[in-house]
């Protein structure tokens, strides 16, 4: 029996020739990422077990990225950041993306990709569930809790159970009105939030092969919303070009064997997929956007690791160009590079940045997770009162973006932009 991409990576990382679903392996970790909600707990566990003078296993393999609760006056959030700064200095950590410094970039999952920390064939462990984003680069990328992360920080290893794999095939040409967000929402409609619990989801097909890097990242990012241990794709040429611009050195590209075992295969004709929206309060509560034409919204939000990348903002600008939003609309670029790119990217001679601001959106020039995960009350874009918000983010649980009584609808950047213009949930084809 052959192996899947995920199985091959875990075999390589544990020094084995062959693994199968259900096996337990000690995997060698290539990169560990910790961020501000979890880092103090990870650091505390590390010192509690090993003492205050203990050293991390590899200073060049630990990446520290504060991004969730920054740019705030909240004392507790700022103390978390101070703990990270002190630890990075004492441990001489090579990659600490310190907010307020020239090194800071933005949201951890996008920074990991843009700064070349994600490599095909590698094991990437992070303290955020959306670390699965890295599977877009054919890496085994997954999120863990504080205890597991502190163990990795000490030893460079993690105990993993080899997951079964679900194969998901998207075939056909991608219509202009669709995005990767629509594809993953369509899948979640079928899988539900528990349909892939502790499984790998392997995405393939002609649609996936033709997608840009950022669209592939969106799809893998939300595989966790089905409960998946990881989402993964084999690399395409576009991905290789992206990687080669950002990193030096070798990496290992794996592809699944033809006789690899899958517990389930789902196949979709992309040309028949409609723009999708996830209704409150679950990412799998999905319907077609056209089924919600009468649903009013009071706010629109474009940002996060799922919806704040350059292509997301370009897509929104393509809808908003020459128009004005009807409801309060927030835009938060995910990284500094995204800000630079939207300033220097034009649609018909007008920069994407100007299109967005001329449309009346409130633009943050401080890249972070911002309102995606609620945050302190002074967080940019936070829902501080009962709102009906349509958002490009990845979760719409009750209270996720702040106020417990708010309702959050999830959609692509195009659908969110179209809805901001009308004040109701709107299929982008109707603009």
N, C-alpha and C positions, 0 to 999 in steps of 0.2 A: 504494500500500500504506500502510495506517495504521500508527500507532506504539503501543507499549505504554506503560504508566505509566513504567517505567524508561527507555525510550528518550526519552520526552518530557522527563523531568527532565534527562537528559544533554544533550539538544539545547539546552534552555534555558540550562543552566549553561555551555555552551561557545559560546553565541551563534550557534547554527545553527537553521535552520528544520526540518531533517530529519536524522535519523541512522538507521542500520540496523545490525543485529548484525555485528560484525567491524570496524566503523569505529573508528579511534583518535581520541580527542578530548582536548583540554586543558580539563578541567572546573574552574570556579571553585568553591572549597570554602566553604561557609557556616559550618561548624563543624568544628574539629579537637579531638578528645579524646585526651589522653595519660594513662596511668595508671602506677602505680609499677613494674611489672615491666619496662616499656619506656622510661619517661621519661628515665632517665639516658643510655641509648644514643641516644635522639632528640636530647637536649640536647647530648651530646658530638659527634654528627655535625654539628649546627647550628653549633657554635662552631668545629669543625675546619675547616669549609668557609668560614665567613664571618668568623671572628675573635671574640675575647671581648667586643667591644663591639657586636656585631650585634644588631639589634632584630627582633622577630617582626613578621609582616606585619600583624597586627591584634590588639591585646590583648583586645578584646571578643569575638573569635571563637575564641580558644583556651580550652578548658576542661580544667583539670587536676584529676584525681580519683584520689588514692591509695585503694586498696580491697582489693588482693589480699593483701599481706603486711604488715599493720599490726597493732597491738595485740600486739606480740611483743617479747621481749627480744633477738631475733636482731640482732647488730650490723650485718650486711650489709644486712638488710631496712630497718633504721632509717636507714642511710646513704643508701639510695635516697630515702627520704622527705626527708632533709635536703637532698639535691641538688634536689629538686622545690621545697622551701620557698625555698631560695636563689634559684633561677631565677625563681620567681613574683614574689618581691620585687623583684629587679633589673629584670624586664621589666614590672613594674606590671600583672600579669595580673589582669583583672577577676574571673574566675571560677576561684578556687582553693579547692577544698573540703578544707580542712586538717583532718586528724584531730586530735581534741582541742580543736577550736575550735567556736564556735557555728555556723559555716558548714558544717561537715561533715554530710553526709547519709548516705552509705553506698555501696552497689554502683553502679558508674559507669553502667551501662545504665539502671537504674531512676532514678537521680538525674537523668540527662539528660532523661528524660521528665517527671519530677515537677517539675523546675525550669524547664521550658519551653524547653529547648535543641534540641528536635526539632520541626521544622516541615514540613508537607506541601510537596512540591516542592523541598525543599532537598537539598544534598549534605552528608552527615555522614560524616566520616572519623575512624576511631578506631584506636588501637594494640591493640585487642582484637578477636579474631575475632567475638565475639558482639555487636559494634556493629550487626550486622544486625537486632538488636531494633528499631531505629528505623524499620524498614520498616513496622511496624504503623501508623505515622502518615503513610503515603504519601510517605516521604522515601527518597532513595537513600542507604542507610546501609551501610557496609562497613568491614572491618578491613584494615589494611595493616601492613607491617613498618616498622622504625625508619628506614630510609633514605628511604622514601617520605614518612613522617610529618615528617621533618626538612625535606624539600623543601617540603612544604605549609606548615610553620611559617615558612619563609623567604619564600615566594612567594604563598601562598594558592591554588595551583593543583596539579592532579595529572593525570597522563596515564593515561587509562583506555581499555580496549577495551569497546565497547558489547556487552553480553552477549546471547546468545539467551535467550528466555524460555520456561519451562515453565509451563503453566497448570494449576492444581490447584483443582478445584471440590469443595467440601463442601456438600451440600444436605440439607435436612431439619431437623427439630427436634432440638436437642441433648438427649439423655437426661440425667437428673439425676446419674447415676453417672459420666458422662464429664466430661473437661476438655480444654482445649486441648492438654495434654501427650499425652493419648491419641491425638488426631488427628494430631499431628506424628509420633509413634512409629509409627502405622499407615502414614503416608506413607513414613517411612524404611524400613519393612519392604519396601516395593516399590521405592523409588528406590535404596536402599543408600547407603553413604557416598561413592560416586563418581558417583552417577547424575545429579547436577546440577552437575558441576565447571565453574566459571566461567560459570554460567548464573544468570539471575534466576528465582526461583520466585514467580509471582503467584497469590495465594490469593483465591478469590472463591466466590460461592454464598450461598444463603440462610442457611446455618449461620454463615458468616463474617460476614455482615451483622448477624446477631443477637448476636454475641459482645461481651463487655465489652472494654474497652481492655486490661486485664491479660491476658486470655486470648489476645487477638490478639498481644500482645507475646511470650508464650510460644511461639506457633507460629513467628513470624518469627525469634525467637532461635535456634531449632534448625534453621533452614533451612541454616545453615552446616554442620551435621552431614551433609548430603547433598553437600557441596562447593560449595554455591551462592555466587555472588558477592554476592547480596543476596536477601532475601525481601521481599515488598511486598504491600500491600493498599490498595485505595481506601478513603477515609475513610467511616465511617458517622456517624450523628447523635451517637452516644455519644462517638465520638472527637472530633468538633467541640466538643461540650460540655466535654470534658476539656481540650482545647487552649485554649479561650476562657477557662477559669478560671485558666490558668497563664501566659498571654502576651498581650502587646499587639502591635498591628501586623498587617500583612497577610501572608498566605501564599497560595501558589498550589496549587489542588487540580487534579490531573490524573486523568483516567480513560482507560483504554485505548480505542482506536478499535475499532469493530465489525469492521473488516477488518484488525486487527493480526495479525501473524504469530507463531504459537507453534510451537515445534519438537515439542511433545507436549502432550496434554491428558489428565489423570487425573481421574476423577470418582468420588466416594464418596457413598454414602447413609449419613449420619451415624447414623441410627437403628440401623444394623446393625453399627456398630463396637463392639467389646468393650473393656473396660479392658485396656490394653497394658503390657507390661514389656519392657525391653531387657536381655538377659542379658549377662554378661561376654563379651568385653571390647570391645564395640563398640556404638554407639548404634543400629545397624541390625539387631542380632541380636535381633529382636523376636518375641514370641509373646503370646498372650492370657494374662492373669494366672491364669485358671483352669487353665491348663496347668502351672502351677508350684505347685500347692497343697501339695506335699510338700517344697518347698524351704525349709529352715530359714534364718533370718537371725539374726545376733547383734547387729545394730545398725540403727537407722533414723535418717535424716537428712532434715530438712525445712529448706531454705534455698536460697540462690543467686539469681541474676537470673532463673532459670527457675522456681524453686519457693519463693521467700521473700517473695513479694508478699502484700499484704493478703488477696486472695481465696484464695490458696493456704493461708494460715494459718487462715482462716475455714473452708475446706473440711476441713482436718485436724481442726479443733475440732468440726465437725459429726459426725465419726466418733468422736472421743475423749470426747465429753461424757459424764460420769458413769462413765467406765471408767478403768482403769489400764493403762499400757503394760507389756508383758512383757519387752521387751528395752530396752537402753540407747538412748534416743532424744534426739537433739539438734535444737533449733529455733533458726535464725538469721534473724531478720527482715532484709530486704534494705536497709531505710533507717530513719532515725529516724521518718519519717512513718508507716511501717508499724507501728512500735512504738506510736506514739500512737493509730493507728486500731484496733489490736487491743485496746488498753486500753479504748477508747471504743465498741467494737462489741460488741453482746450477742447471745447466742443464748438465747432463753427467759429473759431477764433476767440472765444470767450473762455476764460479759465473756469474750471469746475468750482474752485473756491468762490469766485465772483458770482457764478450762477446760483450757488446755494445761498450765499448771503443776500443777493439781490431778491431772492424768492422770499426772504423774511425769516429764514431759520436762525436759531440761536446757536452759534458755532463756538465750540470749545477749542482753544489752541493749547490745551494741556491734556495730552493723550493719557487715558486711563480707562479702567472699567466703568468709572462714573456710576450712573444710575442703574446699570445692568443688574447689580447685586444690592441695590438699596443704598447702603452706606450711611454715614452720619447725615444729619438733617441739612447741612450746608453743601451736600454733594450736588454737583452740577446735573440738573435734569431729574433729580429725585422726585418721586411721587409723594408729596407731602400732604396731599388732601385726596379725597375720592376722585379718581380720574378714570376715564376709559381711554386706554393708551394702545395704539398699534405700534409695534416695535420690531426692529430687526434682531433683537437679542435671542437667546436660545432657551430661556425658561420663562414660564408665565405662572409659576406657583403663586398662591395667595401671599401677598406681602413681598414678593421677590424684588420689586423695584421701589419699595418703601411702604406706602400706606396699605394697611391690611384690607381696606374696603375697595381698593381700586381693582379694575379689571384690565388684564393685559392680553392683547391679541398678538400673535407672532406671525410675521410674514417677511417676504423678500424686500430689499430696498426699493424696488420698483413699485411694489404694492403699497408699501408704507408711504412713499412719496405721492403716489396717486391719491391715496386716502387723505393725506394732509391737504391736498388741494380742494377736495370736495367736502371734507368734514364727515364723511362716511366711509366705511370700508369699500374700496373701489378696485376692481380688476384693472391693472395697468393698460389693458387693451382698450378700455373705455375712455382713456384720455386722448 
